[in-house]
Amino acid sequence: MEIKKLIRKFCRNPLNIISFFLFIFILFTALFPSIIAPYDPLEMDYNAFMTGPDSQHWFGTDQFGRDILSRIVFGVQKSMQIAFLAILLASFAGTTLGLLAGYFGKWVDQIIMRIIDAMFAFPSIILALFIIALFGASVNNLIIALGIVYTPIFARTIRGSTISLKQQLYVLAGKALGKGDINIIIKEIIPNLGSILIVTFTTNFSTALLSEATLGFLGLGVPPPEPTLGGMIGSGSDYLMSAPWVALFPGLIIAVIVLSINIIGDGLRDTLDPRNIK
């Protein structure tokens, strides 16, 4: 299907267009936070402790007099960076395992899928908590923990698609011509997994953001004072009655980001689904 047709199909739904441009703005914010943020996220205003939204601090200040809007902007950068790298790690590891299990089958499939089933037996947050508690809270450990948690999703998705693709005539023809297994996987299987990987990556990116926020809320994310959205909600939860804006605005931003990514993911799934091609 031509790229122009895919774009037109994606743009048929106005929500897809709105979510796309909203995500572009969020991405710009994450890439260039210093342009958007009005203050240094770590700067304390000793004359503005726990002040509500006003002309100087649009989202108010926290218990240390730090501008919440600025901390949200830099928190978006850190949270999206962690979620993106975690899903990138999960997609690489999961795709590799899924390809090996689906293509070679037999004992290779049995070993890999039993490991994947064991990982699925643990709730994702519990597994991430265990890994972080084992190795300590840091940015790198958080990325690795979330990457491990989301690897089984990619592995099972890619395995099923690989089993279907390896029965296609062009793959069987490649085997008949004497092509090696690695050659077939790289040149025939992987290129046909592109749309599946894009949709899986997009849909799990939003859940990884929520997982990162959850761990930050529990105090197992990025160590303070560096801002993350989940950490801001966690630190502001003690002031919900006296200063609700401290936790409210980071929570709203998470909701907007996740909603926009989910809508884009649904739009991509509908657009790239061959059954919907017209």
N, C-alpha and C positions, 0 to 999 in steps of 0.2 A: 504494500500500500504506500503511495507517495506521501512524502512529508507534509506537503500542502494539504492533502486530504485529511491527514491525521490532525493537523492544527485546526482545520475548519470543524472537524468533528468534535474536538475538544472544546472549541469555543461556542458550540451550540448552547451549552448551559451557561447562563450568566454567572452562576455561582463559581464555576471553574475560573472564569476570567477574573472575578473579584478576588478569589483566593490566591490566584497566581500573582497578581500585582501586590497583594498584601504580603505574600511570602517574599517577593522580591525586595520590598521595603524592609522586612525583617532581616533578610539576608544582608542587605546593605548596612543595616544597623549593626549586625554581628561582625561585619568585615571592617567597618569604620566607626567604632563606638565613640571615639573622641570628637567626631564631627557632630554627632547627635547629642551627646551628654553635655548639659550646661555646666557641670562641676566635676571635680575629681571625685570618684566614687568613695575614696578613703578620707576625703577632707571633712573635718568636723567643724561645724558652725556652733560655737559655744553660746551664741545668743539665740539658737533655734533648736532646742531640744524638744522632740516630739510635737512639733508644730504641724497643724493641718495644712492641706493644700492652699496655697496662696500665689500671688504673682511672682514671688521669688523662687518658691519651691512648688512647682505645679502638682507634684504628688506628695508633698509634705516631707518631713524629715523623720528619722528613726530615733531610737533612744540615745544615740551618740551624736545627734545633730548632723548626720550625713544625709545628703539629698537622695531621696528614694528613686526619683526618675533616673538620675545618673547611675545609681547602683543597678537598677533594672536593665539599663542599656548595656552595661558591661556584664551583667549577669546573663543576659541573652547570648552574648558572645561566648561566654564560658560554657553555658549549658548546651548550646548548639554544637560547639566544638567537641565536647565530650560525647554527645549523642551521635554525631556524624562519624567520629573516629571509631566509636564502639560498633556501630552498624557496619562500617567499612570492614572492620576486623571480622565481624560475624559473617558478613557476606563472603569474604575470601575463604575463611575456614569452613563455613557451612557448604559453600559451593564445591569446594574441593572434596569434602567428605561425601556430599550427595552424588557428585559425578562418579567417584570411585565405587560407591555402593550400588548405584543404579546401572552403571555400565558393566562392571565385572560380575556383579551378583554373587551367588553361591556363598562361600564362607566369608568373603570380603563384606558382602552385604549384611550377613548375620552379625559379624563382630561390630561393624560400625553402627548398625541400627539398634543393637542392644545397648550400646553406650548412649546413643541418642535417646532411647526410651528411658534409660535410667536418669538422664538429665531432665527429661520431661516430667519425671515423677516428683520433682521438687518445684514448688511455686517459684516463679522467677525472682521475686523480691527476696525470698528466703535464701535462695542459692546465691544471689548477689551479696546479701548480708553476710553469709558464711565466708565467702571469698574475701570480702573487705575486712571482716573481723580477723581473718587468718593472716592477711598480709599488711593490714593497716590502711588507714584512710589517706589517700593521695589522689592526684589527678590520674596518674598512670594506672594505679590499681583500680580506680573506678572505671576507666576505659576497658581494661582487661576483664573486669568482673562482668560488666554489661555485655562485652563482646562474647564472653563464654555463655552468658544467659541466652542470647539471641542466636547463637550458632545452630542449635537444633532446629529452629524454624526454617532457616535457609537449607539445612541439610535435608530435611524431609521434603520440602517443596521441590528442590532440585532433583532429588532422587526420583520422585514420581515422574517428573518431566523427562528425565534422562531415560528411564525405562520405556517411555512412549517413543522418544526420538530414536532410540537405537533399533527400533523395529521398522523405521522408515526405509524406503527403497534406496535412497542415496547413501545411507549408512551401510546397508547390506551390499550395495554395489562397491563401495570403498573397500570393504572387507574382501570381496571377491577379486578385486584388483590387487590385493596384497598390501594395502596400506596398513601401517602399524596402528595399534590401539591409541597411543598418545596422539598420533597425527589425526586420527578420526575425531578424537575428543576435542582437540584444539580447533580444527578446521571445519568440522561438521556439527558437533554437538553444541559447543559453547556459543557460537554465533546465533543459534536458534533459541538460546535461553535468554537473550537480551531483554525482551519485553517482560518476561517473568521476573527477572532480576530487578528491573526498574520498579515494577509494581510492589514487589516484596520489600525492596529497600525503602520505598516511600512510606508504605503503611507501617513498617516497623520503626522507622525514624521517629514518628510521633510518639509511639509507646516507649521508645528509649528515652525520649525527653521526659515523659512522665515518670519513668523509673529513676532517672537521674534526680528529678525533683523530689521524689519520695525519699531517696537515700539522703539527699541534702536536708530534707525536713527532719529526718531522724538523727541528723548530726554525723552521718557517715559519708558525706560527700566531700566537696572541696573544703579544706580547712579555712576558717575565718582568719583574717577579715576580708579575704577575697570574695566578691559577691557572686552568688548563684541564685537562681529564682527559688529553688526549693529551700535553700538555706535562709533566704530572706523571709519566706513564709514561716519557717520553723522559729526563727528568732522573733518574729512579729506575733506569733500565736499567743504569747503571754500578755499582749496588749490589745486583744480583740475588743474588749469593752471600753477601754480608755482611748485607744488610738487605732481604730480598725484599719486605717489606710496603710499602715506598715505592712500588713499581710495581704490586704485586699488587692492592691494594685499588682503585685507580683503574681498573685493567683489569677487575676483577669488576663494578664499577658500570657501566661501559660495556656489558659483556655483558648485564647485567640490563635496562638501559634499552632496548637494541636488541632484545632478545628480547621484551620486553613490547610494544613498538611493532609489531614484526612480527606477533605474535599478534593484536593488535587490528586491524592492517591486513588480515590473512587473514580475520578474523571479519567485518569490514565488507564485504570483497569477496564473501564467501559470502552475507551478509545482503542486500546491495543488488543482487545478480545476479538479473535478472528470470527467468532460467531455473530458479532455485531457489525461486521464490515458490510457496507452498502455502497 
